Every structure is written in C-alpha cells, then in structure tokens.
Amino acid sequence: MITRRDFLKVTAAGGALASLGSVTEAKAAMKSAVPDEGFCHEGARKIPVIAEVDLVVAGGSSRAIAAAVAAAKTGSRVYLVGYMPYLGEDICGSHLYERKEGEKLQTALARKLFPGKNFPTPLHIKKTLEDELIDNNVQFLYSSYVTNVLTDPSGKPAGVGQTGYPLQNDYRCDAQCIRCRTIRSRT
C-alpha cells in the first residue's frame, strides 16, 4: 500500500524529473513506490455508522418507496437511499404522468399520486412520495449512492456503504455505512 506521504514524494519527484526531461527516471521512481500497477489500495479506515435497520432499499423510484413502505408496515426498520436529489425519478424524470383511459389505480399510493383526471405536477409526486416515507417512519437520504455491500467476518451481507454527491467545489464525499440484515435494489 502506498501512503499519502509516499504518494506526495513520488508525485513531486516524478513531476520534477519529468519537467527536466528524464521521463525514464520518473517512471522508475513511480514503479518502486507502487508495487502493483494494476491496482491502488485503500488503507483501513473507520466509517461512521449512521443507522442500524432491518432493510436498506437502494433507489428513489415509486417502486422503491412502495417496497420500503410495505416493509415498514410489517414492522421492519427501513432506510431508503435515493441517488437523485428528489424521489420519484421514474415518474418525474421520465414525464410519465399520463394514464390510459379508464385505467384503474391498483394501490393506495397510486391513488395518492394520481388523485384526479388532470396530470399531477412533479412537486405533487415528489412531496407525496416523501410524505409516504415520513408517515411510515422510513428513514431516507437523497443524492446518495450505495457504493458497496459490507460483510460480517463470515462473509454474510451486514450493511451497505454509501456516499453522497460532493457539494459544489467540495470533493469531500465522506463515506458512511448503514448496518442492515437485508438489501434490496429498486432502481
């Protein structure tokens, strides 16, 4: 594993050597500091646990919200991680506001999303989905990605790692993890 200090040394030395025209020496210096050219290794680090739940649902679509709410209604502790800065990307992002003539809405959530004959607004869809999560005690994050599955010492899934979008001109997307027993992707 290369340390931060070694990385800075190699970068500075390599840049200096390359600027002087000795690219061969720069490559040799870099190879000695990075033993396996095909991979970079990240050192061990502590990642904060932001929640312990029964189920993590990855995705912010109407299907993801329906799955999260259904699990919460059975007594499960649920955390939803949506990658967009809003919920309902399957409807709002795709402009799927239309219904077929005479179409019957099958679920209570569908009836809330499409209450009348007029098309709902994107704000109505987003707010309705958010309220559905809040009303059913489902924790959730916007603008976040599930980045990896965390395992326990026996290799069984034990949670997910997640990170959010960086703020403008701020590239410190600190990772966090959510401990859980089950993971469902509904993207």
C-alpha positions as CSV (number, residue, x, y, z in Angstrom):
1,M,0.0,0.0,0.0
2,I,1.2,3.5,-0.8
3,T,1.0,6.0,2.0
4,R,-0.1,9.6,1.4
5,R,3.5,10.8,2.2
6,D,4.9,8.4,-0.4
7,F,2.3,9.5,-3.0
8,L,3.3,13.1,-2.5
9,K,7.0,12.3,-2.7
10,V,6.5,10.2,-5.9
11,T,4.3,12.9,-7.4
12,A,6.7,15.7,-6.6
13,A,9.8,13.7,-7.7
14,G,8.1,12.4,-10.8
15,G,6.9,15.9,-11.8
16,A,10.3,17.4,-11.3
17,L,12.1,14.6,-13.2
18,A,9.6,14.7,-16.0
19,S,10.0,18.5,-16.2
20,L,13.7,18.1,-16.6
21,G,13.2,15.6,-19.4
22,S,14.1,12.4,-17.6
23,V,10.9,10.6,-18.0
24,T,12.6,7.2,-17.7
25,E,13.8,8.1,-14.2
26,A,10.4,9.4,-13.3
27,K,8.8,6.1,-14.4
28,A,11.3,4.1,-12.4
29,A,10.7,6.1,-9.3
30,M,7.0,5.7,-9.6
31,K,7.2,1.9,-10.1
32,S,9.3,1.4,-7.0
33,A,6.7,3.2,-4.9
34,V,3.6,1.5,-6.4
35,P,4.3,-2.3,-6.4
36,D,1.2,-3.4,-8.2
37,E,0.5,-1.2,-11.2
38,G,-3.0,-2.7,-11.8
39,F,-4.5,-1.7,-8.5
40,C,-4.5,1.1,-5.9
41,H,-5.1,0.0,-2.3
42,E,-7.1,1.9,0.2
43,G,-5.9,1.7,3.8
44,A,-8.1,0.6,6.6
45,R,-10.3,3.3,7.9
46,K,-13.2,3.7,10.2
47,I,-16.5,4.5,8.5
48,P,-19.3,6.0,10.7
49,V,-22.5,4.0,11.1
50,I,-25.4,6.3,10.6
51,A,-28.2,3.8,11.1
52,E,-28.9,0.2,12.1
53,V,-32.0,-1.2,10.3
54,D,-33.6,-4.4,9.0
55,L,-33.7,-3.4,5.4
56,V,-31.9,-0.9,3.1
57,V,-33.8,-0.1,-0.2
58,A,-31.5,1.3,-2.9
59,G,-33.4,3.7,-5.2
60,G,-35.9,6.5,-5.1
61,S,-38.4,5.4,-7.6
62,S,-42.1,5.0,-6.8
63,R,-41.5,1.2,-6.7
64,A,-38.7,1.7,-4.2
65,I,-41.0,3.8,-2.0
66,A,-43.8,1.2,-2.2
67,A,-41.3,-1.5,-1.2
68,A,-39.9,0.5,1.7
69,V,-43.4,1.4,3.0
70,A,-44.6,-2.2,2.6
71,A,-41.7,-3.4,4.7
72,A,-42.2,-0.7,7.3
73,K,-45.8,-1.6,7.7
74,T,-44.8,-5.2,8.6
75,G,-42.6,-3.8,11.5
76,S,-39.3,-3.7,9.7
77,R,-36.9,-0.8,10.3
78,V,-36.2,0.6,6.8
79,Y,-33.7,3.0,5.3
80,L,-34.1,4.2,1.7
81,V,-31.1,5.6,-0.2
82,G,-32.0,7.5,-3.4
83,Y,-29.4,8.7,-5.9
84,M,-31.4,11.6,-7.2
85,P,-31.9,14.9,-5.3
86,Y,-35.6,14.1,-5.2
87,L,-37.9,11.0,-5.0
88,G,-39.9,9.6,-7.9
89,E,-37.4,9.8,-10.7
90,D,-39.3,7.0,-12.6
91,I,-42.3,9.4,-12.9
92,C,-40.8,12.9,-12.7
93,G,-37.6,12.2,-14.6
94,S,-39.4,10.3,-17.4
95,H,-42.5,12.5,-17.5
96,L,-44.8,9.6,-17.0
97,Y,-47.8,11.5,-15.8
98,E,-50.4,10.1,-18.2
99,R,-52.8,7.3,-17.5
100,K,-54.7,5.2,-20.0
101,E,-58.4,6.0,-20.5
102,G,-60.3,4.1,-17.8
103,E,-57.2,2.8,-16.1
104,K,-57.8,1.6,-12.6
105,L,-55.3,2.6,-10.0
106,Q,-54.3,-0.5,-8.1
107,T,-52.7,0.8,-4.9
108,A,-53.4,3.4,-2.3
109,L,-50.1,5.0,-3.2
110,A,-51.0,5.2,-6.9
111,R,-54.3,6.8,-5.9
112,K,-52.4,9.4,-3.9
113,L,-50.0,10.1,-6.7
114,F,-52.7,10.4,-9.4
115,P,-55.7,11.9,-7.5
116,G,-57.7,13.4,-10.3
117,K,-58.2,13.4,-14.0
118,N,-55.5,16.1,-14.5
119,F,-51.9,15.4,-14.7
120,P,-50.1,15.7,-11.3
121,T,-47.3,18.2,-11.0
122,P,-43.7,17.0,-10.4
123,L,-43.9,18.7,-7.0
124,H,-47.0,16.8,-6.1
125,I,-45.3,13.5,-7.0
126,K,-42.2,14.3,-5.0
127,K,-44.0,15.5,-2.0
128,T,-46.4,12.6,-1.9
129,L,-43.6,10.1,-2.1
130,E,-41.7,11.9,0.6
131,D,-44.8,12.1,2.9
132,E,-45.4,8.4,2.4
133,L,-41.9,7.6,3.8
134,I,-42.2,10.1,6.6
135,D,-45.7,8.9,7.6
136,N,-44.4,5.3,7.7
137,N,-41.2,6.1,9.7
138,V,-38.9,5.2,6.8
139,Q,-35.6,7.0,7.1
140,F,-34.1,8.2,3.8
141,L,-31.4,10.1,2.1
142,Y,-31.4,12.0,-1.2
143,S,-28.4,12.4,-3.6
144,S,-26.6,9.4,-2.3
145,Y,-25.2,6.2,-3.8
146,V,-25.0,2.7,-2.3
147,T,-21.3,2.1,-3.1
148,N,-20.7,-1.3,-1.7
149,V,-22.0,-4.2,0.4
150,L,-20.4,-4.6,3.7
151,T,-19.9,-8.1,5.1
152,D,-19.5,-9.6,8.5
153,P,-16.5,-11.8,9.4
154,S,-18.3,-14.9,8.0
155,G,-18.9,-13.2,4.6
156,K,-22.6,-12.6,5.0
157,P,-24.0,-9.2,4.0
158,A,-24.2,-6.9,7.0
159,G,-24.8,-3.5,5.6
160,V,-24.1,-1.0,2.8
161,G,-21.6,1.7,2.3
162,Q,-23.0,4.9,0.9
163,T,-21.7,8.3,-0.2
164,G,-23.4,11.5,-1.3
165,Y,-22.7,14.0,-4.1
166,P,-20.0,16.4,-3.4
167,L,-21.0,20.0,-2.7
168,Q,-20.0,22.4,-5.4
169,N,-16.2,22.7,-5.4
170,D,-16.0,20.4,-2.4
171,Y,-14.8,16.9,-3.1
172,R,-15.0,15.5,0.4
173,C,-17.7,12.9,-0.1
174,D,-17.3,11.1,3.2
175,A,-18.5,7.6,3.2
176,Q,-21.0,6.4,5.8
177,C,-22.5,3.0,6.4
178,I,-25.8,1.6,7.3
179,R,-26.0,-1.7,9.1
180,C,-28.8,-4.0,7.9
181,R,-29.9,-7.6,7.5
182,T,-31.4,-7.3,4.0
183,I,-30.6,-5.1,0.9
184,R,-33.0,-4.6,-2.0
185,S,-32.3,-2.7,-5.1
186,R,-35.3,-0.9,-6.6
187,T,-33.6,1.4,-9.1
